[in-house]
Amino acid sequence: MDESPSYDNPIIHPPPSPPPPENSAQDETQSQRTYAAHKQLEVTGWRDIHDKLLATGTELSAPTSFCCMICKQDQPMDIYRCRDCGPTATFCLSCLEVHHENSLHLPEVWTNTSTCFQPYMDPKACLRRRDGHRCTTTSPRTVKVYDDADVNSSVQFKVCQGNQ
């Protein structure tokens, strides 16, 4: 049986490394330039589609209608929506205030200058008793409310002075 000498075995004696090219500094500089040029192309490509993506996103988030679903009047300025009432529930301000008088819903507003809906906080909103009971003296209290989607909001409610 013919055995080859152990020095020919590449596991025991790996072949010597090839000598470095003479212009390795030049190759490294060229590689850096190529990488920088590639990254610059990526940035330019992103800038080219960024505005288109933003415009499409804004268009898709815009209200489907500027008509109040209760009074059926077109709204020239602001339209309000309530996701808790439905995905396309839009209101004028007066119908929103009446419809959400004692509600924990979180309405949003879209103005003519908006690119997205903004949270609408009615400064007069306050939860009251629904049974019509009137207290002679009340004090407003603020509580944090968390809904089933883990959205929190601060809500005011009126407490009769005797029920504190």
C-alpha positions in Angstrom: 0.0 0.0 0.0 1.3 3.3 -1.0 1.0 6.1 1.5 1.7 9.7 0.7 3.9 11.5 3.1 2.3 13.5 5.9 3.6 16.8 4.7 1.3 16.6 1.7 -1.8 16.4 3.9 -3.6 19.9 3.7 -5.1 19.4 7.2 -1.8 18.8 8.9 0.3 21.2 6.7 -2.0 23.8 5.0 -0.6 25.4 1.9 1.1 28.7 2.3 -1.0 31.9 2.0 -0.7 33.7 -1.3 1.4 36.9 -1.0 -0.7 40.1 -0.7 -1.2 42.0 -3.9 1.2 44.8 -4.4 -1.5 47.5 -4.7 -3.6 46.4 -1.7 -3.9 50.0 -0.4 -5.2 51.0 -3.8 -7.8 48.1 -3.8 -8.9 49.1 -0.3 -9.5 52.7 -1.3 -11.3 51.5 -4.4 -13.5 49.2 -2.3 -14.4 52.1 0.1 -15.3 54.3 -2.9 -17.5 51.6 -4.3 -19.2 51.1 -1.0 -19.8 54.8 -0.5 -21.2 55.1 -4.1 -23.5 52.1 -3.4 -24.8 53.7 -0.2 -25.3 57.0 -1.9 -27.4 55.3 -4.6 -29.6 53.7 -1.8 -30.1 57.1 -0.2 -31.0 58.7 -3.5 -33.4 55.8 -4.3 -35.1 56.3 -0.9 -35.5 60.0 -1.4 -37.1 59.3 -4.8 -39.9 57.2 -3.3 -40.2 58.8 0.1 -42.5 61.6 -1.1 -44.7 59.2 -3.1 -45.0 56.9 -0.1 -45.9 59.8 2.2 -48.5 61.1 -0.3 -50.1 57.6 -0.7 -50.2 57.1 3.1 -51.8 60.5 3.6 -54.4 59.8 0.9 -55.3 56.4 2.4 -55.7 57.9 5.9 -57.9 60.8 4.7 -61.6 60.6 5.6 -63.7 58.6 3.2 -66.4 61.3 3.4 -66.7 64.9 4.6 -70.4 64.3 5.2 -71.8 64.0 8.8 -73.4 60.6 9.2 -76.1 62.0 11.5 -77.3 65.3 9.9 -76.1 64.4 6.4 -74.5 67.8 5.8 -71.2 68.2 4.0 -68.5 69.8 6.2 -66.4 72.4 4.4 -63.8 72.8 7.2 -63.3 70.1 9.8 -64.6 66.6 10.0 -64.6 64.4 13.1 -64.4 60.7 13.3 -64.8 58.1 16.0 -63.1 54.7 15.5 -65.1 53.4 18.5 -68.3 54.1 16.5 -67.0 52.5 13.3 -64.3 52.8 10.7 -66.2 55.3 8.6 -68.2 57.1 11.4 -67.8 60.8 10.6 -69.5 63.7 12.3 -69.8 67.5 12.3 -68.9 69.1 15.6 -72.4 69.7 16.8 -73.5 66.1 16.2 -70.2 64.8 17.7 -70.9 66.8 20.9 -74.5 65.5 21.2 -73.6 61.9 20.2 -70.6 61.6 22.5 -72.0 63.6 25.4 -71.4 60.9 28.1 -69.1 58.7 26.2 -65.6 57.3 26.8 -65.0 57.3 23.0 -61.9 59.1 21.7 -62.9 61.3 18.7 -60.4 62.7 16.2 -60.5 65.7 14.0 -59.3 66.2 10.4 -58.8 69.8 9.3 -58.3 71.1 5.8 -54.6 71.7 6.6 -54.1 68.2 8.2 -52.2 65.3 6.8 -53.6 63.0 9.4 -56.3 62.8 12.1 -55.5 64.5 15.4 -57.0 63.6 18.8 -59.9 65.9 19.6 -60.3 66.7 23.3 -63.5 68.6 24.0 -62.7 71.1 26.9 -66.3 70.9 28.0 -66.5 67.1 28.1 -67.4 65.8 31.5 -69.1 62.6 32.5 -72.4 63.1 34.4 -75.0 60.8 35.9 -77.4 59.5 33.2 -80.4 59.4 35.6 -80.8 63.2 35.6 -79.9 63.5 39.2 -78.7 67.1 40.0 -76.4 67.8 43.0 -76.4 71.2 44.6 -72.6 71.1 44.8 -70.3 69.1 42.6 -66.6 68.8 42.2 -64.9 67.6 39.1 -62.5 64.6 39.4 -60.1 63.4 36.8 -59.4 59.7 36.3 -57.3 57.7 33.8 -59.4 55.3 31.7 -57.8 52.4 29.8 -59.9 50.9 27.0 -59.7 47.4 25.6 -57.0 48.4 23.1 -54.8 49.8 26.0 -55.4 53.4 24.9 -55.5 55.6 28.0 -57.2 58.9 28.4 -57.9 61.3 31.2 -61.6 61.8 31.8 -63.4 64.2 34.1 -66.5 63.3 35.9 -68.6 65.2 38.4 -69.0 63.9 41.9 -71.7 65.1 44.3 -70.1 66.7 47.4 -71.8 64.3 49.7 -70.5 61.2 47.8 -66.8 61.8 48.0 
